[in-house]
């Protein structure tokens, strides 16, 4: 049985080899078919998240997806196209600082993720302070066995030391050293070939909801 994700991943494998405008132009119809398949998956995910997080109910697929064309103006890599398809399901929009749900398809690097990226320093420090001030609550969230099993690490990147202005003897430095408050759960490509991939995805994202609420409470106070 061929699943929609098969066509998506095969196209992404091919664009990784033929990342040029000539090949893409010759395969534009194929890309548009793959884009439609992906957007259908995203719509299903939005609908499922809406069952436990009403804040995203108003979102349309276009509010969550990105252009496939890379912005190469400030990059040494001038490849014109991305190697993945992603959707950021965030009640405040895909460019928001708020914590949201991220759905990513890429051969060998598929993921279900979430949290907040690229926070301004003032907001990032406010979240760090909230962690310190509400440490027991935060630990209950991120150290819960189900959460910890899926999201063992807080932050995509971290400082080597305690951030300036924070107590050097804080007993859980791993919770204030992150440069962002994202979390990530990688899944095998075969994950999306399972009959219940949508149910499993829903449960992964359901676990993220209290984490989002914690982060967003502080962000709402700052913005």
N, C-alpha and C positions, 0 to 999 in steps of 0.2 A: 504494500500500500504506500502510495506517495503522499506525503503530508505537505501542506503549504510551505512549511519551513525548509523543506528540501530544496525547492526552487530558489528560495531566498538565499540560503547558504551557498548553493552552487554558483549563483550569480556573484556573491561576495568573494568567493574563492577566485572566480575568473577576473573580477575587477582588480584583485590584488596582483594578478600577473599582468594584466593589460590596462594599467592605470594611465590611459591617455585618451584624448578627445576623439581620435579617429575610431578607436574600438568602441567607445561609448556611443558614438553617433550611429555606428552600424548595429548596435544592440539596444537602441533607445526603447524599442517596443518591449523588449525583454525586461528592461529596467522598470518601465511603467507597470508591467504586470506584477513584478516583484513588489513594487511600492504599494500597489493595491492590496496584495496579500498581507503585507506587513501592517498596513493601516487597518485592515479588518481585524487582525490580531490585537492591535492597540485598542480598537473600539471595544472589543470584548473585555479587555483588561480594565478599561475605564468603567465599563458597566458593572463589573464585579466589585471593583473598589468602591463604587458608589453605594453598594449595599451596606458597607460599614463606615464609610467616610463620605457623608453627604456633601462636604465642601467641594468635591470634584465633580458633582453631578452635572454641572453646567458646562463642563469642558467638551470641546469637540476635538477630533483627532488633530486637526491643524494647529490647535493650541499647544500641542504636546510634542510634535515632531519637528525635525530640523531639515534644512537643505542638505542634499547629498553632496553638493559642491563644497570643496574646502576653501577657506579663506587663506590664501597663500602669501598675502602681502608681507607678513612679518615672519615667515617660516623659511628655513633653508630647504625644506622639502616642498617642491613645487608640484607634487602629484595633485591633479585636479579634483580627485574624488575620494570620499571617505571609504573606509574598509568595513564599515558597520552601519547598521540602522538602529537608531535609538529613539526613545520617547520618554520625556520627563513629565510625569503626570502630577502637576502642582496646581493647587487651587488658585494661586496668584499668578500663574503663567510660567512658562519654561525659563524665563530670564530672572525669576524672582530669587531672593535670598532665602525664602522660606523652605523648610524641609518638605520634600516630596518623594514620589515613587519613580524609580528609573528602570526602564525595560530595554534591554540591549541584546541585539543579535549580531554575532560575529563568529566566524568559524574558529572553534577552539577557544573562544573567550566570551561565550554567552553569559549574561549575568542578570540577576534581579538585585537591584540596589536601591539606595535611598539616602535621605539626609540632606544636608546643606553644604554646598560647595562655594568657594570663592567669596567668603564673607569679608566685608570690610573689617579692618582691624578693630574698630570700636565695637562692632556687633560680635565679632569673634571673641573678644575679651569679655563681653557681657555674657555670652553663653558659657565661657569658662567660669566666670564668677557664679553663674547660676548653678553650675555643677558643684562648686565648692559649697555654696550656701544650701543646696538641697541634695547633699551627697547621698543620703540614705535612699531618697526617692530615685535618684539617677541609678544607683547601684541595683536597686530592685528591678529596674527596667533592663539594663544591659548585662546583668549577671544572671538573669533568669535563664534556666537551662535551655529552653527552646530558642531564645534569642541568641544566647552565646554560641550555641551550636551552629547557627546560620551566619551570624555576624560576629566573629571572634575578635575583630580589630576595629577600633573607632578611628576614623580618619584615614584618608588616602596617603597623607604624608604627615610627618610629625617633627617637632623640634627635638634636638638632642638633649636639651635641658629644660627645666621649668621656665615658662615664659616670664619675662621681666615684669616685676610688679606683683607677682604671685608668691605665696609662701613656699620657701624652699623645702620645708619639711612636710608638705602636703603628702599624705600617705598613699594616694592613688594618682601618681603623676601621669600615668597613661591616659587619664581622662581629661587632662588640661594641656597636654603637650600637642595634641592634634592641631594641624593648621586648617583643618576643616572638620565638619562633623558628618561626614558621609560614612556609610557602611555598605558592604558588598557581599553578595553570595553568588559565587560562580556556579554555573550548572553546565552539564555536558550538552553537546548539541542534541543528543538523543532525548533529552528532557522534553523537547517540544514535539517529539514524535509519540509521546505517551497519550493515551486516551484522556487522561485526567490532568494534562499539563495546566489547563486553566484553573482547575480546582487547587492544584498545588501552588500555582502562582498566587492565587487569591489568599491562601493561608500564609504564605511568606510575607506578603504585603500587609496582611492583617496584623502580624506581629510587629510591624513597623509603626502602626498608628500611634500607640502611646509614646513611642520615642519621638515621633514628629510633634506630638502635642507638647512635650517637654521643651523641645528646641524652639518651636514656634511661639510659645508663650513669651519667651524672652525677646525674640525677634519682633513680635508685635509691639512690645513695649519700646523698642528702639526705633521703629520705622513708622 
